Amino acid sequence: MYFTDRGIEELVDRRGEESVTLEWLGEQLRTFVDQNPQFETPIERFATWLARADDEDDE
């Protein structure tokens, strides 16, 4: 188990029943980076990965 799994499990436990939009997620990621600029690169990579997840050309 990765350390991040604990945070993911907490997210699912606390908010697993909620529905969110990608717009909401984008705003949350922007707010997080504004407050934690040292995570700008990993968040950018994560957002790009999510955006291209179904893109067969990138595999």
CHARMM internal coordinates of N, CA and C (Angstrom, degrees):
IC EDIT
DIST 1 N 1 CA 1.4480
DIST 1 CA 1 C 1.5225
ANGL 1 N 1 CA 1 C 108.84
DIST 1 C 2 N 1.3006
ANGL 1 CA 1 C 2 N 114.95
DIHE 1 N 1 CA 1 C 2 N 133.29
DIST 2 N 2 CA 1.4580
ANGL 1 C 2 N 2 CA 120.56
DIHE 1 CA 1 C 2 N 2 CA 175.75
DIST 2 CA 2 C 1.5293
ANGL 2 N 2 CA 2 C 109.22
DIHE 1 C 2 N 2 CA 2 C -81.82
DIST 2 C 3 N 1.3190
ANGL 2 CA 2 C 3 N 115.84
DIHE 2 N 2 CA 2 C 3 N 154.73
DIST 3 N 3 CA 1.4562
ANGL 2 C 3 N 3 CA 121.28
DIHE 2 CA 2 C 3 N 3 CA 176.93
DIST 3 CA 3 C 1.5250
ANGL 3 N 3 CA 3 C 111.07
DIHE 2 C 3 N 3 CA 3 C -56.55
DIST 3 C 4 N 1.3447
ANGL 3 CA 3 C 4 N 116.78
DIHE 3 N 3 CA 3 C 4 N -37.15
DIST 4 N 4 CA 1.4660
ANGL 3 C 4 N 4 CA 120.73
DIHE 3 CA 3 C 4 N 4 CA -178.72
DIST 4 CA 4 C 1.5209
ANGL 4 N 4 CA 4 C 112.31
DIHE 3 C 4 N 4 CA 4 C -65.73
DIST 4 C 5 N 1.3236
ANGL 4 CA 4 C 5 N 117.28
DIHE 4 N 4 CA 4 C 5 N -21.83
DIST 5 N 5 CA 1.4644
ANGL 4 C 5 N 5 CA 119.75
DIHE 4 CA 4 C 5 N 5 CA 179.44
DIST 5 CA 5 C 1.5273
ANGL 5 N 5 CA 5 C 111.55
DIHE 4 C 5 N 5 CA 5 C -58.59
DIST 5 C 6 N 1.3207
ANGL 5 CA 5 C 6 N 117.49
DIHE 5 N 5 CA 5 C 6 N -33.59
DIST 6 N 6 CA 1.4658
ANGL 5 C 6 N 6 CA 120.22
DIHE 5 CA 5 C 6 N 6 CA 179.57
DIST 6 CA 6 C 1.5260
ANGL 6 N 6 CA 6 C 110.76
DIHE 5 C 6 N 6 CA 6 C -63.84
DIST 6 C 7 N 1.3178
ANGL 6 CA 6 C 7 N 116.02
DIHE 6 N 6 CA 6 C 7 N -43.16
DIST 7 N 7 CA 1.4677
ANGL 6 C 7 N 7 CA 119.36
DIHE 6 CA 6 C 7 N 7 CA 177.93
DIST 7 CA 7 C 1.5097
ANGL 7 N 7 CA 7 C 112.13
DIHE 6 C 7 N 7 CA 7 C -66.25
DIST 7 C 8 N 1.3194
ANGL 7 CA 7 C 8 N 116.61
DIHE 7 N 7 CA 7 C 8 N -38.90
DIST 8 N 8 CA 1.4681
ANGL 7 C 8 N 8 CA 120.79
DIHE 7 CA 7 C 8 N 8 CA 178.49
DIST 8 CA 8 C 1.5194
ANGL 8 N 8 CA 8 C 109.77
DIHE 7 C 8 N 8 CA 8 C -65.66
DIST 8 C 9 N 1.3288
ANGL 8 CA 8 C 9 N 117.16
DIHE 8 N 8 CA 8 C 9 N -42.86
DIST 9 N 9 CA 1.4663
ANGL 8 C 9 N 9 CA 120.64
DIHE 8 CA 8 C 9 N 9 CA 177.97
DIST 9 CA 9 C 1.5274
ANGL 9 N 9 CA 9 C 111.17
DIHE 8 C 9 N 9 CA 9 C -62.09
DIST 9 C 10 N 1.3321
ANGL 9 CA 9 C 10 N 116.95
DIHE 9 N 9 CA 9 C 10 N -40.81
DIST 10 N 10 CA 1.4648
ANGL 9 C 10 N 10 CA 119.76
DIHE 9 CA 9 C 10 N 10 CA 177.90
DIST 10 CA 10 C 1.5237
ANGL 10 N 10 CA 10 C 110.62
DIHE 9 C 10 N 10 CA 10 C -63.71
DIST 10 C 11 N 1.3274
ANGL 10 CA 10 C 11 N 116.24
DIHE 10 N 10 CA 10 C 11 N -42.36
DIST 11 N 11 CA 1.4714
ANGL 10 C 11 N 11 CA 120.15
DIHE 10 CA 10 C 11 N 11 CA 178.11
DIST 11 CA 11 C 1.5291
ANGL 11 N 11 CA 11 C 110.55
DIHE 10 C 11 N 11 CA 11 C -58.15
DIST 11 C 12 N 1.3127
ANGL 11 CA 11 C 12 N 117.16
DIHE 11 N 11 CA 11 C 12 N -47.39
DIST 12 N 12 CA 1.4666
ANGL 11 C 12 N 12 CA 121.46
DIHE 11 CA 11 C 12 N 12 CA -179.45
DIST 12 CA 12 C 1.5253
ANGL 12 N 12 CA 12 C 110.56
DIHE 11 C 12 N 12 CA 12 C -64.82
DIST 12 C 13 N 1.3337
ANGL 12 CA 12 C 13 N 116.32
DIHE 12 N 12 CA 12 C 13 N -42.93
DIST 13 N 13 CA 1.4696
ANGL 12 C 13 N 13 CA 119.60
DIHE 12 CA 12 C 13 N 13 CA 179.81
DIST 13 CA 13 C 1.5222
ANGL 13 N 13 CA 13 C 112.18
DIHE 12 C 13 N 13 CA 13 C -62.94
DIST 13 C 14 N 1.3334
ANGL 13 CA 13 C 14 N 116.72
DIHE 13 N 13 CA 13 C 14 N -42.85
DIST 14 N 14 CA 1.4609
ANGL 13 C 14 N 14 CA 120.21
DIHE 13 CA 13 C 14 N 14 CA -175.27
DIST 14 CA 14 C 1.5270
ANGL 14 N 14 CA 14 C 113.40
DIHE 13 C 14 N 14 CA 14 C -82.45
DIST 14 C 15 N 1.3301
ANGL 14 CA 14 C 15 N 117.19
DIHE 14 N 14 CA 14 C 15 N -33.16
DIST 15 N 15 CA 1.4693
ANGL 14 C 15 N 15 CA 119.58
DIHE 14 CA 14 C 15 N 15 CA -171.72
DIST 15 CA 15 C 1.5251
ANGL 15 N 15 CA 15 C 113.47
DIHE 14 C 15 N 15 CA 15 C -128.16
DIST 15 C 16 N 1.3154
ANGL 15 CA 15 C 16 N 116.53
DIHE 15 N 15 CA 15 C 16 N 11.89
DIST 16 N 16 CA 1.4576
ANGL 15 C 16 N 16 CA 120.92
DIHE 15 CA 15 C 16 N 16 CA -175.12
DIST 16 CA 16 C 1.5145
ANGL 16 N 16 CA 16 C 115.77
DIHE 15 C 16 N 16 CA 16 C -60.48
DIST 16 C 17 N 1.3214
ANGL 16 CA 16 C 17 N 116.86
DIHE 16 N 16 CA 16 C 17 N -23.98
DIST 17 N 17 CA 1.4645
ANGL 16 C 17 N 17 CA 120.72
DIHE 16 CA 16 C 17 N 17 CA -179.51
DIST 17 CA 17 C 1.5291
ANGL 17 N 17 CA 17 C 112.57
DIHE 16 C 17 N 17 CA 17 C -87.88
DIST 17 C 18 N 1.3408
ANGL 17 CA 17 C 18 N 117.12
DIHE 17 N 17 CA 17 C 18 N -11.10
DIST 18 N 18 CA 1.4652
ANGL 17 C 18 N 18 CA 121.11
DIHE 17 CA 17 C 18 N 18 CA -176.98
DIST 18 CA 18 C 1.5276
ANGL 18 N 18 CA 18 C 111.40
DIHE 17 C 18 N 18 CA 18 C -80.84
DIST 18 C 19 N 1.3164
ANGL 18 CA 18 C 19 N 114.73
DIHE 18 N 18 CA 18 C 19 N 152.66
DIST 19 N 19 CA 1.4610
ANGL 18 C 19 N 19 CA 121.67
DIHE 18 CA 18 C 19 N 19 CA 170.29
DIST 19 CA 19 C 1.5219
ANGL 19 N 19 CA 19 C 107.22
DIHE 18 C 19 N 19 CA 19 C -107.72
DIST 19 C 20 N 1.3176
ANGL 19 CA 19 C 20 N 116.02
DIHE 19 N 19 CA 19 C 20 N 135.48
DIST 20 N 20 CA 1.4602
ANGL 19 C 20 N 20 CA 120.19
DIHE 19 CA 19 C 20 N 20 CA 179.36
DIST 20 CA 20 C 1.5251
ANGL 20 N 20 CA 20 C 108.90
DIHE 19 C 20 N 20 CA 20 C -130.47
DIST 20 C 21 N 1.3144
ANGL 20 CA 20 C 21 N 114.82
DIHE 20 N 20 CA 20 C 21 N 158.64
DIST 21 N 21 CA 1.4595
ANGL 20 C 21 N 21 CA 119.89
DIHE 20 CA 20 C 21 N 21 CA 176.21
DIST 21 CA 21 C 1.5298
ANGL 21 N 21 CA 21 C 108.82
DIHE 20 C 21 N 21 CA 21 C -99.11
DIST 21 C 22 N 1.3010
ANGL 21 CA 21 C 22 N 115.94
DIHE 21 N 21 CA 21 C 22 N 162.68
DIST 22 N 22 CA 1.4596
ANGL 21 C 22 N 22 CA 119.90
DIHE 21 CA 21 C 22 N 22 CA 174.64
DIST 22 CA 22 C 1.5203
ANGL 22 N 22 CA 22 C 110.46
DIHE 21 C 22 N 22 CA 22 C -67.18
DIST 22 C 23 N 1.3173
ANGL 22 CA 22 C 23 N 116.79
DIHE 22 N 22 CA 22 C 23 N -29.78
DIST 23 N 23 CA 1.4620
ANGL 22 C 23 N 23 CA 120.18
DIHE 22 CA 22 C 23 N 23 CA 175.83
DIST 23 CA 23 C 1.5301
ANGL 23 N 23 CA 23 C 110.13
DIHE 22 C 23 N 23 CA 23 C -62.42
DIST 23 C 24 N 1.3247
ANGL 23 CA 23 C 24 N 116.98
DIHE 23 N 23 CA 23 C 24 N -44.99
DIST 24 N 24 CA 1.4693
ANGL 23 C 24 N 24 CA 121.27
DIHE 23 CA 23 C 24 N 24 CA 177.71
DIST 24 CA 24 C 1.5240
ANGL 24 N 24 CA 24 C 110.21
DIHE 23 C 24 N 24 CA 24 C -61.00
DIST 24 C 25 N 1.3379
ANGL 24 CA 24 C 25 N 116.30
DIHE 24 N 24 CA 24 C 25 N -45.95
DIST 25 N 25 CA 1.4609
ANGL 24 C 25 N 25 CA 120.44
DIHE 24 CA 24 C 25 N 25 CA 179.74
DIST 25 CA 25 C 1.5256
ANGL 25 N 25 CA 25 C 110.71
DIHE 24 C 25 N 25 CA 25 C -60.23
DIST 25 C 26 N 1.3177
ANGL 25 CA 25 C 26 N 117.11
DIHE 25 N 25 CA 25 C 26 N -43.49
DIST 26 N 26 CA 1.4588
ANGL 25 C 26 N 26 CA 121.11
DIHE 25 CA 25 C 26 N 26 CA 178.37
DIST 26 CA 26 C 1.5208
ANGL 26 N 26 CA 26 C 111.68
DIHE 25 C 26 N 26 CA 26 C -59.20
DIST 26 C 27 N 1.3269
ANGL 26 CA 26 C 27 N 116.92
DIHE 26 N 26 CA 26 C 27 N -42.67
DIST 27 N 27 CA 1.4648
ANGL 26 C 27 N 27 CA 120.48
DIHE 26 CA 26 C 27 N 27 CA 178.39
DIST 27 CA 27 C 1.5263
ANGL 27 N 27 CA 27 C 111.41
DIHE 26 C 27 N 27 CA 27 C -64.97
DIST 27 C 28 N 1.3152
ANGL 27 CA 27 C 28 N 117.06
DIHE 27 N 27 CA 27 C 28 N -39.08
DIST 28 N 28 CA 1.4636
ANGL 27 C 28 N 28 CA 120.79
DIHE 27 CA 27 C 28 N 28 CA 178.30
DIST 28 CA 28 C 1.5293
ANGL 28 N 28 CA 28 C 110.54
DIHE 27 C 28 N 28 CA 28 C -65.39
DIST 28 C 29 N 1.3254
ANGL 28 CA 28 C 29 N 116.92
DIHE 28 N 28 CA 28 C 29 N -40.76
DIST 29 N 29 CA 1.4666
ANGL 28 C 29 N 29 CA 120.40
DIHE 28 CA 28 C 29 N 29 CA 178.72
DIST 29 CA 29 C 1.5285
ANGL 29 N 29 CA 29 C 110.54
DIHE 28 C 29 N 29 CA 29 C -65.51
DIST 29 C 30 N 1.3355
ANGL 29 CA 29 C 30 N 117.05
DIHE 29 N 29 CA 29 C 30 N -41.30
DIST 30 N 30 CA 1.4727
ANGL 29 C 30 N 30 CA 120.25
DIHE 29 CA 29 C 30 N 30 CA 177.44
DIST 30 CA 30 C 1.5270
ANGL 30 N 30 CA 30 C 110.76
DIHE 29 C 30 N 30 CA 30 C -61.69
DIST 30 C 31 N 1.3179
ANGL 30 CA 30 C 31 N 116.84
DIHE 30 N 30 CA 30 C 31 N -45.11
DIST 31 N 31 CA 1.4597
ANGL 30 C 31 N 31 CA 121.06
DIHE 30 CA 30 C 31 N 31 CA 179.33
DIST 31 CA 31 C 1.5213
ANGL 31 N 31 CA 31 C 110.44
DIHE 30 C 31 N 31 CA 31 C -61.15
DIST 31 C 32 N 1.3338
ANGL 31 CA 31 C 32 N 116.36
DIHE 31 N 31 CA 31 C 32 N -43.26
DIST 32 N 32 CA 1.4589
ANGL 31 C 32 N 32 CA 120.70
DIHE 31 CA 31 C 32 N 32 CA 179.30
DIST 32 CA 32 C 1.5223
ANGL 32 N 32 CA 32 C 111.20
DIHE 31 C 32 N 32 CA 32 C -60.23
DIST 32 C 33 N 1.3273
ANGL 32 CA 32 C 33 N 116.97
DIHE 32 N 32 CA 32 C 33 N -45.39
DIST 33 N 33 CA 1.4722
ANGL 32 C 33 N 33 CA 120.57
DIHE 32 CA 32 C 33 N 33 CA -179.58
DIST 33 CA 33 C 1.5224
ANGL 33 N 33 CA 33 C 110.85
DIHE 32 C 33 N 33 CA 33 C -67.88
DIST 33 C 34 N 1.3243
ANGL 33 CA 33 C 34 N 117.13
DIHE 33 N 33 CA 33 C 34 N -36.27
DIST 34 N 34 CA 1.4710
ANGL 33 C 34 N 34 CA 119.66
DIHE 33 CA 33 C 34 N 34 CA 176.02
DIST 34 CA 34 C 1.5257
ANGL 34 N 34 CA 34 C 110.59
DIHE 33 C 34 N 34 CA 34 C -59.71
DIST 34 C 35 N 1.3179
ANGL 34 CA 34 C 35 N 116.61
DIHE 34 N 34 CA 34 C 35 N -39.23
DIST 35 N 35 CA 1.4584
ANGL 34 C 35 N 35 CA 121.53
DIHE 34 CA 34 C 35 N 35 CA -178.84
DIST 35 CA 35 C 1.5288
ANGL 35 N 35 CA 35 C 113.07
DIHE 34 C 35 N 35 CA 35 C -84.25
DIST 35 C 36 N 1.3314
ANGL 35 CA 35 C 36 N 116.66
DIHE 35 N 35 CA 35 C 36 N -21.30
DIST 36 N 36 CA 1.4673
ANGL 35 C 36 N 36 CA 122.32
DIHE 35 CA 35 C 36 N 36 CA -176.29
DIST 36 CA 36 C 1.5245
ANGL 36 N 36 CA 36 C 109.73
DIHE 35 C 36 N 36 CA 36 C -136.60
DIST 36 C 37 N 1.3270
ANGL 36 CA 36 C 37 N 118.71
DIHE 36 N 36 CA 36 C 37 N 69.03
DIST 37 N 37 CA 1.4639
ANGL 36 C 37 N 37 CA 121.18
DIHE 36 CA 36 C 37 N 37 CA -173.80
DIST 37 CA 37 C 1.5303
ANGL 37 N 37 CA 37 C 114.12
DIHE 36 C 37 N 37 CA 37 C -60.51
DIST 37 C 38 N 1.3077
ANGL 37 CA 37 C 38 N 117.93
DIHE 37 N 37 CA 37 C 38 N -20.35
DIST 38 N 38 CA 1.4623
ANGL 37 C 38 N 38 CA 120.04
DIHE 37 CA 37 C 38 N 38 CA 178.23
DIST 38 CA 38 C 1.5335
ANGL 38 N 38 CA 38 C 112.15
DIHE 37 C 38 N 38 CA 38 C -66.37
DIST 38 C 39 N 1.3371
ANGL 38 CA 38 C 39 N 117.36
DIHE 38 N 38 CA 38 C 39 N -14.44
DIST 39 N 39 CA 1.4635
ANGL 38 C 39 N 39 CA 121.32
DIHE 38 CA 38 C 39 N 39 CA 179.34
DIST 39 CA 39 C 1.5263
ANGL 39 N 39 CA 39 C 112.87
DIHE 38 C 39 N 39 CA 39 C -100.30
DIST 39 C 40 N 1.3256
ANGL 39 CA 39 C 40 N 117.18
DIHE 39 N 39 CA 39 C 40 N 12.04
DIST 40 N 40 CA 1.4621
ANGL 39 C 40 N 40 CA 120.31
DIHE 39 CA 39 C 40 N 40 CA -177.28
DIST 40 CA 40 C 1.5307
ANGL 40 N 40 CA 40 C 112.37
DIHE 39 C 40 N 40 CA 40 C -57.31
DIST 40 C 41 N 1.3299
ANGL 40 CA 40 C 41 N 117.83
DIHE 40 N 40 CA 40 C 41 N -47.16
DIST 41 N 41 CA 1.4691
ANGL 40 C 41 N 41 CA 120.64
DIHE 40 CA 40 C 41 N 41 CA -177.73
DIST 41 CA 41 C 1.5287
ANGL 41 N 41 CA 41 C 112.19
DIHE 40 C 41 N 41 CA 41 C -65.69
DIST 41 C 42 N 1.3395
ANGL 41 CA 41 C 42 N 119.84
DIHE 41 N 41 CA 41 C 42 N -48.64
DIST 42 N 42 CA 1.4702
ANGL 41 C 42 N 42 CA 117.84
DIHE 41 CA 41 C 42 N 42 CA 178.75
DIST 42 CA 42 C 1.5292
ANGL 42 N 42 CA 42 C 113.32
DIHE 41 C 42 N 42 CA 42 C -62.24
DIST 42 C 43 N 1.3420
ANGL 42 CA 42 C 43 N 117.50
DIHE 42 N 42 CA 42 C 43 N -36.87
DIST 43 N 43 CA 1.4646
ANGL 42 C 43 N 43 CA 119.67
DIHE 42 CA 42 C 43 N 43 CA 178.87
DIST 43 CA 43 C 1.5189
ANGL 43 N 43 CA 43 C 110.37
DIHE 42 C 43 N 43 CA 43 C -67.90
DIST 43 C 44 N 1.3301
ANGL 43 CA 43 C 44 N 116.67
DIHE 43 N 43 CA 43 C 44 N -39.29
DIST 44 N 44 CA 1.4709
ANGL 43 C 44 N 44 CA 120.14
DIHE 43 CA 43 C 44 N 44 CA 177.37
DIST 44 CA 44 C 1.5235
ANGL 44 N 44 CA 44 C 109.98
DIHE 43 C 44 N 44 CA 44 C -62.00
DIST 44 C 45 N 1.3201
ANGL 44 CA 44 C 45 N 117.27
DIHE 44 N 44 CA 44 C 45 N -43.52
DIST 45 N 45 CA 1.4700
ANGL 44 C 45 N 45 CA 120.93
DIHE 44 CA 44 C 45 N 45 CA 179.34
DIST 45 CA 45 C 1.5223
ANGL 45 N 45 CA 45 C 110.98
DIHE 44 C 45 N 45 CA 45 C -64.91
DIST 45 C 46 N 1.3307
ANGL 45 CA 45 C 46 N 116.65
DIHE 45 N 45 CA 45 C 46 N -41.92
DIST 46 N 46 CA 1.4658
ANGL 45 C 46 N 46 CA 121.01
DIHE 45 CA 45 C 46 N 46 CA 178.82
DIST 46 CA 46 C 1.5259
ANGL 46 N 46 CA 46 C 110.76
DIHE 45 C 46 N 46 CA 46 C -63.05
DIST 46 C 47 N 1.3379
ANGL 46 CA 46 C 47 N 116.91
DIHE 46 N 46 CA 46 C 47 N -46.60
DIST 47 N 47 CA 1.4648
ANGL 46 C 47 N 47 CA 120.46
DIHE 46 CA 46 C 47 N 47 CA 179.78
DIST 47 CA 47 C 1.5273
ANGL 47 N 47 CA 47 C 111.20
DIHE 46 C 47 N 47 CA 47 C -62.09
DIST 47 C 48 N 1.3251
ANGL 47 CA 47 C 48 N 117.01
DIHE 47 N 47 CA 47 C 48 N -41.45
DIST 48 N 48 CA 1.4588
ANGL 47 C 48 N 48 CA 120.75
DIHE 47 CA 47 C 48 N 48 CA 177.94
DIST 48 CA 48 C 1.5232
ANGL 48 N 48 CA 48 C 110.58
DIHE 47 C 48 N 48 CA 48 C -64.16
DIST 48 C 49 N 1.3222
ANGL 48 CA 48 C 49 N 116.33
DIHE 48 N 48 CA 48 C 49 N -41.66
DIST 49 N 49 CA 1.4713
ANGL 48 C 49 N 49 CA 120.73
DIHE 48 CA 48 C 49 N 49 CA 178.18
DIST 49 CA 49 C 1.5313
ANGL 49 N 49 CA 49 C 110.40
DIHE 48 C 49 N 49 CA 49 C -61.48
DIST 49 C 50 N 1.3369
ANGL 49 CA 49 C 50 N 117.15
DIHE 49 N 49 CA 49 C 50 N -44.93
DIST 50 N 50 CA 1.4647
ANGL 49 C 50 N 50 CA 120.04
DIHE 49 CA 49 C 50 N 50 CA 177.61
DIST 50 CA 50 C 1.5248
ANGL 50 N 50 CA 50 C 111.31
DIHE 49 C 50 N 50 CA 50 C -61.96
DIST 50 C 51 N 1.3313
ANGL 50 CA 50 C 51 N 116.59
DIHE 50 N 50 CA 50 C 51 N -42.41
DIST 51 N 51 CA 1.4620
ANGL 50 C 51 N 51 CA 120.84
DIHE 50 CA 50 C 51 N 51 CA -178.23
DIST 51 CA 51 C 1.5245
ANGL 51 N 51 CA 51 C 111.84
DIHE 50 C 51 N 51 CA 51 C -62.97
DIST 51 C 52 N 1.3166
ANGL 51 CA 51 C 52 N 116.68
DIHE 51 N 51 CA 51 C 52 N -32.10
DIST 52 N 52 CA 1.4715
ANGL 51 C 52 N 52 CA 121.19
DIHE 51 CA 51 C 52 N 52 CA -175.08
DIST 52 CA 52 C 1.5155
ANGL 52 N 52 CA 52 C 113.41
DIHE 51 C 52 N 52 CA 52 C -105.44
DIST 52 C 53 N 1.3150
ANGL 52 CA 52 C 53 N 118.66
DIHE 52 N 52 CA 52 C 53 N 10.33
DIST 53 N 53 CA 1.4659
ANGL 52 C 53 N 53 CA 122.49
DIHE 52 CA 52 C 53 N 53 CA -173.51
DIST 53 CA 53 C 1.5268
ANGL 53 N 53 CA 53 C 113.38
DIHE 52 C 53 N 53 CA 53 C -55.32
DIST 53 C 54 N 1.3083
ANGL 53 CA 53 C 54 N 117.77
DIHE 53 N 53 CA 53 C 54 N -34.17
DIST 54 N 54 CA 1.4688
ANGL 53 C 54 N 54 CA 121.10
DIHE 53 CA 53 C 54 N 54 CA -178.63
DIST 54 CA 54 C 1.5283
ANGL 54 N 54 CA 54 C 113.27
DIHE 53 C 54 N 54 CA 54 C -96.60
DIST 54 C 55 N 1.3191
ANGL 54 CA 54 C 55 N 116.50
DIHE 54 N 54 CA 54 C 55 N 4.29
DIST 55 N 55 CA 1.4604
ANGL 54 C 55 N 55 CA 121.68
DIHE 54 CA 54 C 55 N 55 CA -176.70
DIST 55 CA 55 C 1.5320
ANGL 55 N 55 CA 55 C 109.80
DIHE 54 C 55 N 55 CA 55 C -81.46
DIST 55 C 56 N 1.3143
ANGL 55 CA 55 C 56 N 116.68
DIHE 55 N 55 CA 55 C 56 N 105.80
DIST 56 N 56 CA 1.4574
ANGL 55 C 56 N 56 CA 121.94
DIHE 55 CA 55 C 56 N 56 CA -177.60
DIST 56 CA 56 C 1.5336
ANGL 56 N 56 CA 56 C 112.40
DIHE 55 C 56 N 56 CA 56 C -66.41
DIST 56 C 57 N 1.3299
ANGL 56 CA 56 C 57 N 117.48
DIHE 56 N 56 CA 56 C 57 N -26.36
DIST 57 N 57 CA 1.4571
ANGL 56 C 57 N 57 CA 120.85
DIHE 56 CA 56 C 57 N 57 CA -177.88
DIST 57 CA 57 C 1.5303
ANGL 57 N 57 CA 57 C 112.66
DIHE 56 C 57 N 57 CA 57 C -67.31
DIST 57 C 58 N 1.3428
ANGL 57 CA 57 C 58 N 118.27
DIHE 57 N 57 CA 57 C 58 N -23.95
DIST 58 N 58 CA 1.4531
ANGL 57 C 58 N 58 CA 122.18
DIHE 57 CA 57 C 58 N 58 CA -176.92
DIST 58 CA 58 C 1.5271
ANGL 58 N 58 CA 58 C 113.75
DIHE 57 C 58 N 58 CA 58 C -85.60
DIST 58 C 59 N 1.3067
ANGL 58 CA 58 C 59 N 117.84
DIHE 58 N 58 CA 58 C 59 N -3.82
DIST 59 N 59 CA 1.4696
ANGL 58 C 59 N 59 CA 120.36
DIHE 58 CA 58 C 59 N 59 CA -176.77
DIST 59 CA 59 C 1.4944
ANGL 59 N 59 CA 59 C 112.84
DIHE 58 C 59 N 59 CA 59 C -80.69
END
COOR INIT
IC SEED 1 N 1 CA 1 C
IC BUILD
